[in-house]
C-alpha cells in the first residue's frame, strides 16, 4: 500500500478558484462544502492555499475594524504552495508531510495542474487501517516475523551511525541522509547546500600537544558546529579533523551566512594552538557549495557535490585559512 501512487488515495474533489475570487465567496464555498482548504490556481496550476486558520485570522481583523469587503483570495493565500506529483508513492508523501509538518498537500498531474489533495489525518487513518488488515491476515506468521524483526534490530544495533568521539553522525549516517536529500532535490527541486570543514594545522597541534588534547579540540569544535546551525541542519564527522554540514532548503547565500557563523563560532572559542603558523588559536577553513535546482541535482551525484565542497575547501586553505570559500566552476 505504501508503494502505491498517491493518486489512488487523494481526494479529487478539491475546492479551488482563481486568485481574484472574492474572499467572502471563498469562505462561503468552504462553509457549504465543509472543506478546510481552498486551493488558489492560475490556469489550473496551484499558486497558493487558504486554510481555515487564514479565515479565522481574517475574521479577527474584521472584529478589529479592518474592511475586507474588497479582499480577494490572492490577498490572504499562503504562497508559494508546496505540491507533490500524482506519481509519488503514498509512503513518500506521508514521510514528506511528517518531516515538514504539512497538514495537507495539493497533488498535481504531469503538467503541474491541480488534480487532487491529501490530508495527513486521512492518510494516517488509511495506513493504520491497511496495517490492521494486514496484521489480521498474517496472524499465522506473527511469531516468525517477530523473530525476523528481533534479528534485524540486533543487526541494526551493531551498525552505529554515531561518531564515538563527538556524538555527531558518522560517515555512514552522512551518506544515507545526503543520498535522501539529493534524491528529493532531483525529484522535487528542493535546494540544498553543504559545507566541508577542516581544522587548520591540526597535525601540528597533535604533534605538539598530544592526541588527547587533539581529541578535546575535535570535541569542542564539534560542539561549536552544532550550536551554530539550525535544528533542521545536520552535522557529521567526515573523518579525522574534517566535518560536513548538510543544509536542507538552503541556497548559496544562506550557505555563505552559515559558513561565516560556523567559522566565527569556532574562532570565538579561542582554543589555544601554540604550533599554528597562522593564528594563536584553533581556526577552521570551510568550503561550501549549493544545489539550487532539480536540473543541477540531476547532473550530479551527491559524491560530486561533496567533491565540489572539497575543492572550495582547498581554495580556502590556499587563500590563507580561517575563512570560507564558495565553489566555482571556474576553479
C-alpha positions as CSV (number, residue, x, y, z in Angstrom):
1,X,0.0,0.0,0.0
2,X,2.8,2.4,0.9
3,X,4.4,1.9,-2.5
4,X,1.2,2.6,-4.5
5,X,0.8,6.1,-6.1
6,X,-0.9,8.8,-4.1
7,X,-3.3,9.3,-7.0
8,X,-5.2,6.2,-5.6
9,X,-5.8,7.8,-2.2
10,X,-6.1,11.5,-2.9
11,X,-9.4,13.5,-2.7
12,X,-10.2,14.6,-6.3
13,X,-13.0,16.9,-5.1
14,X,-10.8,19.9,-4.4
15,X,-12.2,23.3,-3.5
16,X,-10.3,25.7,-5.8
17,X,-10.6,29.0,-7.6
18,X,-8.7,31.9,-9.2
19,X,-6.6,34.5,-7.3
20,X,-9.3,37.2,-7.9
21,X,-12.0,35.1,-6.2
22,X,-13.6,37.4,-3.5
23,X,-12.7,36.3,0.0
24,X,-16.4,36.2,1.1
25,X,-17.0,33.8,-1.8
26,X,-14.1,31.6,-0.7
27,X,-15.5,31.5,2.9
28,X,-19.0,30.7,1.6
29,X,-17.8,27.8,-0.5
30,X,-15.6,26.4,2.3
31,X,-18.7,26.5,4.6
32,X,-21.0,24.9,2.1
33,X,-18.6,22.1,1.2
34,X,-17.3,21.6,4.8
35,X,-13.8,21.7,3.4
36,X,-10.9,23.2,5.4
37,X,-8.8,24.4,2.5
38,X,-9.2,26.4,-0.7
39,X,-6.5,26.0,-3.4
40,X,-5.8,29.1,-5.4
41,X,-4.9,28.3,-9.0
42,X,-3.8,30.2,-12.1
43,X,-4.8,28.3,-15.3
44,X,-5.1,25.1,-13.2
45,X,-1.7,25.4,-11.5
46,X,-1.7,25.8,-7.7
47,X,-0.2,29.1,-6.6
48,X,-1.4,29.4,-3.1
49,X,-3.7,27.9,-0.4
50,X,-6.2,29.4,2.1
51,X,-7.0,27.3,5.2
52,X,-9.4,27.7,8.0
53,X,-6.7,29.3,10.0
54,X,-6.4,32.0,7.4
55,X,-10.1,32.6,7.5
56,X,-10.1,32.9,11.3
57,X,-7.2,35.3,11.2
58,X,-9.1,37.5,8.7
59,X,-12.2,37.3,10.8
60,X,-10.2,38.5,13.8
61,X,-9.1,41.6,11.7
62,X,-12.8,42.2,10.8
63,X,-13.6,42.3,14.5
64,X,-10.9,44.9,14.9
65,X,-12.5,47.1,12.2
66,X,-10.5,46.1,9.1
67,X,-12.6,46.3,6.0
68,X,-12.2,43.1,3.9
69,X,-15.1,43.6,1.5
70,X,-12.8,44.0,-1.4
71,X,-10.3,41.4,-0.3
72,X,-9.7,38.5,-2.8
73,X,-8.1,35.1,-2.5
74,X,-4.7,36.4,-3.6
75,X,-4.6,38.8,-0.7
76,X,-4.7,36.2,2.1
77,X,-3.4,33.0,0.5
78,X,-0.2,31.3,1.7
79,X,2.2,31.2,-1.2
80,X,4.2,29.6,-2.7
81,X,2.4,26.3,-2.1
82,X,4.2,23.0,-2.0
83,X,2.8,20.4,-4.3
84,X,3.6,16.7,-5.0
85,X,3.1,14.7,-8.2
86,X,0.5,12.1,-8.7
87,X,3.2,9.5,-9.2
88,X,4.7,9.9,-5.7
89,X,4.1,6.9,-3.5
90,X,1.8,7.1,-0.5
91,X,4.7,6.2,1.8
92,X,6.9,9.0,0.3
93,X,4.0,11.5,0.6
94,X,3.4,10.6,4.3
95,X,7.1,10.9,5.1
96,X,7.5,14.3,3.5
97,X,4.3,15.6,5.2
98,X,5.5,14.4,8.6
99,X,9.0,15.8,8.1
100,X,7.8,19.2,7.1
101,X,4.7,19.4,9.3
102,X,2.3,19.7,6.4
103,X,-1.4,19.0,7.3
104,X,-2.4,18.9,3.6
105,X,-0.7,19.0,0.2
106,X,-2.2,19.6,-3.3
107,X,-1.4,16.9,-5.8
108,X,-0.6,17.9,-9.5
109,X,-0.5,16.0,-12.8
110,X,2.4,15.8,-15.1
111,X,1.6,19.3,-16.4
112,X,1.5,20.8,-12.9
113,X,-2.2,21.2,-12.9
114,X,-4.3,20.6,-9.7
115,X,-5.7,17.1,-9.7
116,X,-6.4,16.4,-6.0
117,X,-5.4,17.0,-2.4
118,X,-4.3,14.8,0.5
119,X,-4.8,15.3,4.2
120,X,-2.3,13.8,6.7
121,X,-5.0,12.6,9.0
122,X,-6.8,10.7,6.2
123,X,-3.6,9.2,5.0
124,X,-2.7,8.0,8.5
125,X,-6.1,6.5,9.0
126,X,-5.8,4.7,5.7
127,X,-2.4,3.5,6.6
128,X,-3.5,2.3,10.0
129,X,-6.5,0.5,8.6
130,X,-4.3,-1.2,6.0
131,X,-1.8,-2.3,8.6
132,X,-4.5,-3.6,10.9
133,X,-6.0,-5.6,8.0
134,X,-2.6,-7.0,7.1
135,X,-2.0,-7.9,10.7
136,X,-5.2,-9.9,10.8
137,X,-4.3,-11.7,7.6
138,X,-0.8,-12.6,8.8
139,X,-1.7,-13.9,12.3
140,X,-0.3,-17.3,11.4
141,X,3.2,-15.9,10.7
142,X,3.4,-13.4,13.6
143,X,5.9,-15.5,15.6
144,X,8.2,-15.9,12.6
145,X,8.0,-12.2,11.6
146,X,8.7,-11.2,15.2
147,X,11.8,-13.3,15.3
148,X,12.9,-11.7,12.0
149,X,12.3,-8.2,13.4
150,X,14.3,-9.0,16.5
151,X,17.2,-10.3,14.4
152,X,17.0,-7.2,12.2
153,X,17.0,-4.9,15.2
154,X,20.0,-6.7,16.6
155,X,21.9,-6.2,13.4
156,X,20.9,-2.5,13.2
157,X,22.1,-2.0,16.8
158,X,25.5,-3.1,15.7
159,X,25.6,-0.6,12.8
160,X,26.2,2.5,14.8
161,X,25.5,5.8,12.9
162,X,27.1,7.9,15.6
163,X,30.7,9.0,15.9
164,X,32.0,7.8,19.3
165,X,34.3,10.8,20.0
166,X,31.9,13.7,19.1
167,X,28.4,12.2,19.2
168,X,27.9,13.6,15.7
169,X,26.6,11.5,12.9
170,X,29.3,9.4,11.3
171,X,30.2,8.8,7.6
172,X,27.5,6.1,7.2
173,X,24.8,8.4,8.6
174,X,26.0,11.2,6.4
175,X,25.9,9.1,3.2
176,X,22.4,7.9,3.9
177,X,21.0,11.4,4.7
178,X,22.8,13.1,1.9
179,X,21.5,10.5,-0.5
180,X,17.9,11.2,0.6
181,X,18.3,15.0,0.4
182,X,19.9,14.7,-3.1
183,X,17.1,12.4,-4.2
184,X,14.5,15.0,-3.1
185,X,16.4,17.7,-4.9
186,X,16.3,15.6,-8.1
187,X,12.6,14.8,-7.8
188,X,11.0,17.9,-6.3
189,X,13.6,20.6,-6.8
190,X,14.2,21.2,-3.1
191,X,17.5,23.2,-2.9
192,X,20.2,22.3,-0.5
193,X,23.8,23.2,0.3
194,X,26.7,21.6,2.2
195,X,29.8,22.8,3.9
196,X,33.0,20.9,4.3
197,X,35.2,22.0,7.3
198,X,38.8,21.2,8.2
199,X,40.6,22.2,11.4
200,X,43.6,24.3,10.4
201,X,47.1,22.8,11.1
202,X,45.6,20.0,13.2
203,X,48.5,17.7,12.7
204,X,50.8,20.4,14.1
205,X,48.5,20.6,17.1
206,X,48.6,16.8,17.7
207,X,52.3,16.6,17.3
208,X,52.9,19.4,19.8
209,X,50.1,19.0,22.3
210,X,49.4,15.3,22.1
211,X,46.5,13.2,20.8
212,X,44.4,13.5,24.0
213,X,44.4,17.3,23.7
214,X,43.7,16.9,20.0
215,X,40.6,14.8,20.9
216,X,39.4,17.7,23.1
217,X,39.8,20.1,20.3
218,X,37.7,17.9,18.0
219,X,35.0,17.7,20.6
220,X,35.0,21.4,21.2
221,X,34.9,22.2,17.5
222,X,32.0,19.7,17.1
223,X,30.0,21.5,19.9
224,X,30.6,24.8,18.2
225,X,29.3,23.5,14.9
226,X,26.2,22.1,16.5
227,X,25.5,25.4,18.2
228,X,26.0,27.4,15.0
229,X,23.4,25.6,12.8
230,X,19.7,25.3,12.7
231,X,17.7,22.3,14.1
232,X,17.0,21.1,10.6
233,X,20.6,21.1,9.6
234,X,22.8,18.0,10.1
235,X,26.4,18.0,11.3
236,X,28.7,14.9,10.6
237,X,32.2,14.0,11.4
238,X,33.5,13.4,7.9
239,X,36.8,11.9,9.0
240,X,39.7,12.8,11.2
241,X,39.6,16.6,11.7
242,X,37.1,17.1,8.9
243,X,33.4,17.8,9.3
244,X,30.4,18.1,6.9
245,X,27.3,20.2,7.5
246,X,24.2,19.5,5.4
247,X,21.8,22.4,4.9
248,X,18.3,21.4,3.5
249,X,16.2,24.1,1.8
250,X,19.3,26.4,1.6
251,X,20.8,28.4,-1.3
252,X,24.3,29.7,-1.8
253,X,23.5,32.9,0.1
254,X,22.2,31.0,3.0
255,X,25.2,28.7,2.9
256,X,27.6,31.7,3.0
257,X,25.9,33.1,6.1
258,X,26.1,29.7,7.9
259,X,29.7,29.3,6.8
260,X,30.7,32.6,8.4
261,X,28.7,31.9,11.5
262,X,30.4,28.5,11.9
263,X,33.9,30.0,11.3
264,X,33.2,32.7,13.9
265,X,31.8,30.2,16.4
266,X,35.0,28.1,16.3
267,X,37.3,31.1,16.5
268,X,35.2,32.5,19.3
269,X,36.1,29.6,21.5
270,X,39.7,30.8,21.5
271,X,41.2,27.3,21.8
272,X,45.0,27.8,22.1
273,X,47.1,26.5,19.2
274,X,50.7,27.2,20.1
275,X,52.0,25.4,17.0
276,X,49.8,27.2,14.4
277,X,51.7,29.4,11.9
278,X,48.6,31.4,11.0
279,X,46.8,32.1,14.3
280,X,47.3,31.8,18.1
281,X,44.1,29.8,18.4
282,X,42.3,27.0,16.7
283,X,40.6,28.0,13.4
284,X,38.9,26.2,10.6
285,X,38.8,26.5,6.8
286,X,35.5,25.9,5.1
287,X,34.3,25.2,1.6
288,X,30.7,25.3,0.6
289,X,28.6,24.7,-2.5
290,X,24.9,24.6,-3.3
291,X,22.5,22.5,-5.4
292,X,19.9,25.2,-6.4
293,X,17.7,23.4,-9.0
294,X,16.5,20.0,-9.9
295,X,18.4,20.3,-13.2
296,X,21.6,20.9,-11.2
297,X,20.9,17.9,-9.0
298,X,20.2,15.6,-11.8
299,X,23.6,16.4,-13.4
300,X,25.4,15.5,-10.3
301,X,25.7,12.7,-7.8
302,X,25.9,13.6,-4.1
303,X,29.5,12.5,-4.2
304,X,30.1,15.1,-6.9
305,X,28.6,17.8,-4.6
306,X,31.0,16.7,-1.8
307,X,33.9,16.9,-4.2
308,X,32.9,20.5,-5.1
309,X,32.8,21.4,-1.4
310,X,36.2,19.8,-1.0
311,X,37.6,21.9,-3.9
312,X,36.2,25.0,-2.3
313,X,37.8,24.0,1.0
314,X,41.1,23.7,-0.8
315,X,40.6,27.2,-2.1
316,X,40.0,28.5,1.4
317,X,43.3,26.9,2.5
318,X,45.2,28.4,-0.4
319,X,43.8,31.9,0.5
320,X,45.3,31.7,4.0
321,X,42.9,29.5,6.0
322,X,40.5,30.7,8.8
323,X,38.0,31.6,6.1
324,X,35.1,30.2,3.9
325,X,35.2,29.8,0.2
326,X,32.4,29.1,-2.3
327,X,32.8,26.5,-5.1
328,X,33.1,28.0,-8.5
329,X,33.1,26.1,-11.9
330,X,35.9,28.5,-12.9
331,X,38.3,27.0,-10.3
